[in-house]
Amino acid sequence: MRIWGSGRRYRSRLLAYCMAFCTIFITVAMVTYPKDAFDSAIMGLNLWWNVVFPALLPFFILSEILMGIGVVHFIGVLLEPLMRPIFNVPGVGAFAMSMGLASGYPMDAVITCKFRKNQLCTAVEAERLLSFTNTADPLFMFGAVAVGMFGMPELGATIALAHYLSSFLVGIVFRFHGRNRDSYTQDSPVASGNIIIRAFRALYSARQEDKRAIGQLLGDSVKSSMNTIMLIGGFIIVFSVFIRIMTVVGITDILTGLFTALLSLIGYSTSLAPSLVSGLLEIDLGTLAVSQTDAPLIQKVAVASAIIAWSGLSVHGQVASIVIESGIRMTPYIVGRLLHAVLAAIITVLLLGPGQAITKLLVIPVSMSVAQTNSWSLWLTRVEQTSYQVGVLLGIMLVLSISFHLARGIYGYVKR
């Protein structure tokens, strides 16, 4: 026990020294290279103001309102028969999954954190949920990556399909995570009665417990969402400066050497190494660098899929800032991102090879130009598309869940 305690104190002290050294190093580097730090901060601010702020804020507010009026509790009861046996998470996880799939990073982290604070899931269930719902939105993969960066709209279906299939596989793998800490077991009693009636009762009970008037609920939703979006903006700016400083002082050169060795080991072009370094830190810079690399197309798309699944340390910082106060550990999340990246790359290679016939059926025409990305009309189109996607995803999961529920009831009746 004494040795274990000494080891923990040693690691804690080492971590404190390392954090102090890194902070001093970055501060000195910013003073040494003030123009690079300033320009990168402006770039991060523009990204947040022009893209992240208008894209995510409406859905942050919407998710807060839906939880306040009990709709999420309603969805949770209806989708429990689907989410519990597949991913070992409560039915409300379907709401986080659908919003994450449609809206992208870090929407799922915000919703999962709210679930944990409102006691809609346990800590280990929140870790499972966060491991596979942290996904990119379709508009980014079809529009920004396939059209804007690669100039090949037909690649959008391949990247998106690989991304979502690998995400679901991660969720299935992580259903076994933390089972020793799980309060839910196979022997736990299953709620009986009409599932529709139970869903409406859950909605009413949640609304009665909240007790806030609609005006107050709306005001609280806006204030909470603004705090979250400002926090995300701060992390985007900080990581933008951090990435630039690492490049200027030469740290990225060391990482490039490590990725070069890894790519040589798997037989990929070593020219992709700088792109992997950029993708390790920031998703947009990484995917853009991959698209401009002189390498075989299948290798470029596979690496781009891995970067999108990994999502970058910048997104991880945003997620950490959101969930840290809710007691959700980040280690399972990081492991999930690594597994997601590996699976996404493998599935991409398969889809570009033997699975080409599947992706051809899923090609979605995209007419968006890069010049339109900051227009008001495109923002409205994005909101409409995302709302439609969320509705479709929830509708599909609802049909599957009720089908599972009816099948289980019929099986129980026949068994008796």
ZAMARGU-4260 file (C-alpha; in steps of 0.2 Angstrom, whole numbers, plus 5000, padded with zeros to 4 digits):
<rodrens>
0) 5000/5000/5000 | 5014/5012/5004 | 5023/5008/4988 | 5007/5011/4978 | 5004/5027/4987
5) 5022/5033/4984 | 5020/5029/4965 | 5004/5039/4964 | 5012/5054/4973 | 5027/5052/4961
10) 5016/5052/4945 | 5006/5067/4952 | 5022/5077/4956 | 5029/5073/4938 | 5013/5078/4930
15) 5013/5095/4939 | 5031/5098/4934 | 5028/5093/4916 | 5013/5105/4915 | 5022/5119/4923
20) 5037/5117/4910 | 5025/5116/4895 | 5016/5131/4901 | 5032/5141/4903 | 5038/5135/4886
25) 5023/5140/4877 | 5023/5157/4885 | 5041/5160/4881 | 5038/5155/4863 | 5023/5166/4861
30) 5034/5181/4867 | 5047/5176/4855 | 5036/5174/4840 | 5022/5187/4844 | 5016/5189/4825
35) 5014/5170/4823 | 5004/5169/4839 | 4993/5184/4834 | 4990/5178/4817 | 4985/5160/4823
40) 4974/5167/4836 | 4965/5178/4823 | 4963/5162/4812 | 4955/5152/4827 | 4944/5167/4831
45) 4937/5168/4813 | 4934/5149/4812 | 4924/5150/4828 | 4914/5166/4824 | 4911/5161/4805
50) 4908/5142/4807 | 4907/5135/4824 | 4896/5149/4833 | 4882/5149/4820 | 4882/5131/4817
55) 4881/5124/4835 | 4872/5137/4845 | 4855/5134/4839 | 4856/5116/4843 | 4864/5119/4860
60) 4849/5129/4864 | 4837/5116/4856 | 4844/5102/4866 | 4842/5112/4883 | 4824/5115/4879
65) 4820/5098/4874 | 4827/5091/4890 | 4818/5104/4900 | 4801/5100/4893 | 4803/5081/4895
70) 4805/5076/4876 | 4822/5068/4879 | 4814/5058/4893 | 4800/5053/4881 | 4813/5047/4868
75) 4823/5038/4881 | 4808/5027/4886 | 4804/5023/4868 | 4822/5019/4863 | 4827/5009/4878
80) 4824/4992/4870 | 4836/4997/4856 | 4850/5006/4865 | 4852/4994/4880 | 4855/4978/4871
85) 4866/4985/4857 | 4876/4998/4866 | 4872/4995/4885 | 4867/5013/4887 | 4850/5020/4892
90) 4837/5025/4879 | 4841/5044/4880 | 4858/5039/4872 | 4849/5039/4856 | 4846/5058/4857
95) 4864/5061/4860 | 4869/5049/4846 | 4857/5057/4833 | 4862/5075/4837 | 4880/5070/4837
100) 4878/5061/4820 | 4869/5076/4812 | 4877/5091/4821 | 4895/5085/4823 | 4908/5089/4837
105) 4906/5093/4851 | 4887/5092/4852 | 4887/5074/4859 | 4899/5079/4873 | 4887/5094/4878
110) 4872/5082/4878 | 4880/5068/4887 | 4886/5080/4901 | 4868/5086/4903 | 4862/5068/4904
115) 4875/5065/4918 | 4871/5081/4928 | 4852/5077/4927 | 4855/5059/4932 | 4849/5052/4916
120) 4864/5040/4915 | 4878/5034/4926 | 4896/5039/4924 | 4901/5023/4916 | 4886/5024/4904
125) 4891/5042/4900 | 4909/5036/4896 | 4902/5022/4884 | 4890/5035/4876 | 4904/5048/4873
130) 4916/5034/4866 | 4905/5032/4850 | 4894/5047/4848 | 4908/5059/4845 | 4906/5060/4826
135) 4908/5073/4812 | 4893/5080/4803 | 4888/5074/4786 | 4890/5092/4779 | 4908/5093/4784
140) 4912/5076/4776 | 4902/5078/4760 | 4904/5097/4757 | 4920/5103/4766 | 4931/5087/4763
145) 4924/5078/4748 | 4920/5093/4738 | 4930/5108/4745 | 4946/5099/4749 | 4947/5083/4737
150) 4936/5090/4723 | 4928/5073/4721 | 4910/5073/4727 | 4909/5054/4725 | 4921/5052/4740
155) 4908/5059/4752 | 4898/5043/4753 | 4914/5033/4756 | 4921/5044/4770 | 4904/5046/4778
160) 4899/5027/4778 | 4916/5022/4784 | 4915/5035/4798 | 4898/5030/4804 | 4900/5011/4803
165) 4916/5012/4813 | 4908/5023/4825 | 4894/5010/4828 | 4907/4996/4830 | 4916/5006/4843
170) 4900/5008/4852 | 4897/4989/4852 | 4915/4986/4858 | 4913/4999/4872 | 4897/4991/4878
175) 4908/4980/4888 | 4918/4994/4896 | 4916/4996/4915 | 4904/4982/4918 | 4911/4980/4935
180) 4905/4998/4939 | 4888/4995/4930 | 4873/4997/4941 | 4862/4989/4927 | 4863/4970/4924
185) 4854/4957/4914 | 4845/4953/4929 | 4838/4970/4932 | 4819/4972/4931 | 4812/4977/4915
190) 4798/4990/4914 | 4782/4983/4910 | 4766/4990/4902 | 4762/5000/4886 | 4778/5008/4880
195) 4769/5023/4873 | 4760/5026/4889 | 4776/5025/4899 | 4784/5037/4887 | 4771/5050/4889
200) 4771/5048/4908 | 4790/5050/4908 | 4788/5066/4898 | 4775/5073/4910 | 4785/5068/4926
205) 4800/5077/4919 | 4791/5093/4915 | 4783/5093/4933 | 4800/5091/4941 | 4808/5105/4930
210) 4794/5117/4935 | 4802/5132/4925 | 4790/5143/4915 | 4793/5143/4896 | 4801/5160/4897
215) 4813/5155/4910 | 4817/5139/4902 | 4822/5148/4886 | 4832/5161/4895 | 4842/5148/4905
220) 4844/5138/4889 | 4852/5153/4880 | 4863/5158/4894 | 4869/5140/4897 | 4872/5138/4878
225) 4882/5154/4877 | 4893/5149/4891 | 4897/5133/4882 | 4900/5140/4865 | 4911/5153/4872
230) 4921/5140/4881 | 4923/5130/4864 | 4929/5147/4856 | 4942/5149/4869 | 4949/5131/4866
235) 4949/5134/4847 | 4959/5150/4849 | 4971/5142/4861 | 4974/5126/4851 | 4976/5137/4835
240) 4990/5146/4844 | 4997/5130/4851 | 4998/5121/4834 | 5007/5136/4826 | 5020/5138/4840
245) 5024/5119/4839 | 5027/5121/4820 | 5038/5136/4823 | 5049/5129/4836 | 5051/5112/4826
250) 5041/5100/4838 | 5031/5095/4823 | 5047/5089/4814 | 5050/5076/4828 | 5032/5070/4826
255) 5034/5069/4807 | 5048/5057/4810 | 5038/5046/4821 | 5023/5045/4808 | 5036/5043/4794
260) 5042/5027/4802 | 5024/5021/4805 | 5019/5024/4787 | 5034/5015/4781 | 5029/5000/4792
265) 5012/4998/4784 | 5018/5002/4766 | 5010/5019/4764 | 5018/5034/4756 | 5029/5044/4769
270) 5023/5060/4761 | 5007/5058/4772 | 5017/5060/4788 | 5016/5080/4789 | 4997/5078/4786
275) 4995/5066/4800 | 5004/5078/4812 | 4992/5091/4807 | 4978/5079/4809 | 4984/5074/4826
280) 4982/5092/4832 | 4967/5099/4822 | 4955/5090/4810 | 4952/5104/4797 | 4971/5107/4795
285) 4974/5089/4794 | 4961/5084/4781 | 4966/5099/4770 | 4985/5094/4771 | 4980/5076/4766
290) 4970/5082/4751 | 4985/5092/4744 | 4998/5077/4747 | 5006/5068/4732 | 5001/5050/4736
295) 4989/5037/4730 | 4971/5042/4731 | 4966/5027/4742 | 4980/5031/4754 | 4975/5049/4755
300) 4956/5045/4758 | 4960/5032/4771 | 4972/5044/4781 | 4958/5057/4779 | 4945/5045/4787
305) 4957/5041/4801 | 4960/5060/4805 | 4941/5064/4804 | 4938/5049/4816 | 4952/5055/4828
310) 4945/5073/4827 | 4961/5081/4834 | 4968/5087/4850 | 4958/5103/4848 | 4941/5094/4848
315) 4948/5083/4863 | 4951/5099/4873 | 4934/5106/4869 | 4926/5089/4875 | 4937/5089/4891
320) 4932/5106/4895 | 4914/5102/4894 | 4913/5085/4903 | 4927/5087/4916 | 4915/5094/4929
325) 4902/5080/4927 | 4915/5066/4933 | 4916/5058/4916 | 4934/5051/4913 | 4943/5056/4897
330) 4954/5040/4895 | 4940/5029/4888 | 4936/5043/4876 | 4954/5044/4870 | 4954/5025/4868
335) 4938/5026/4858 | 4945/5039/4847 | 4960/5029/4843 | 4950/5013/4839 | 4938/5024/4829
340) 4952/5030/4818 | 4959/5013/4815 | 4943/5006/4810 | 4938/5020/4799 | 4954/5019/4789
345) 4952/5000/4787 | 4933/5002/4782 | 4938/5016/4770 | 4951/5004/4761 | 4937/4991/4760
350) 4924/5002/4753 | 4936/5009/4739 | 4940/4991/4734 | 4928/4977/4736 | 4914/4989/4742
355) 4913/5001/4728 | 4896/4995/4723 | 4889/5000/4740 | 4896/5018/4740 | 4889/5021/4722
360) 4872/5019/4729 | 4874/5032/4742 | 4882/5046/4732 | 4873/5062/4737 | 4875/5077/4725
365) 4883/5092/4733 | 4882/5109/4724 | 4889/5119/4738 | 4904/5130/4734 | 4918/5135/4746
370) 4913/5153/4743 | 4896/5150/4751 | 4902/5143/4767 | 4899/5160/4776 | 4883/5165/4769
375) 4867/5167/4779 | 4857/5156/4766 | 4870/5142/4769 | 4868/5143/4788 | 4849/5141/4786
380) 4851/5127/4774 | 4863/5118/4787 | 4850/5121/4801 | 4836/5114/4790 | 4847/5099/4784
385) 4853/5095/4802 | 4835/5096/4809 | 4829/5084/4795 | 4844/5072/4798 | 4840/5072/4817
390) 4822/5068/4814 | 4825/5054/4801 | 4838/5046/4813 | 4827/5046/4828 | 4812/5040/4817
395) 4822/5025/4811 | 4828/5021/4828 | 4811/5023/4835 | 4804/5010/4823 | 4818/4998/4827
400) 4816/5000/4845 | 4797/4997/4845 | 4800/4982/4834 | 4812/4975/4847 | 4800/4979/4861
405) 4785/4970/4852 | 4796/4955/4847 | 4802/4953/4865 | 4784/4954/4871 | 4779/4941/4858
410) 4793/4930/4863 | 4789/4931/4881 | 4770/4927/4878 | 4775/4912/4867 | 4787/4906/4880
415) 4774/4906/4894
</rodrens>
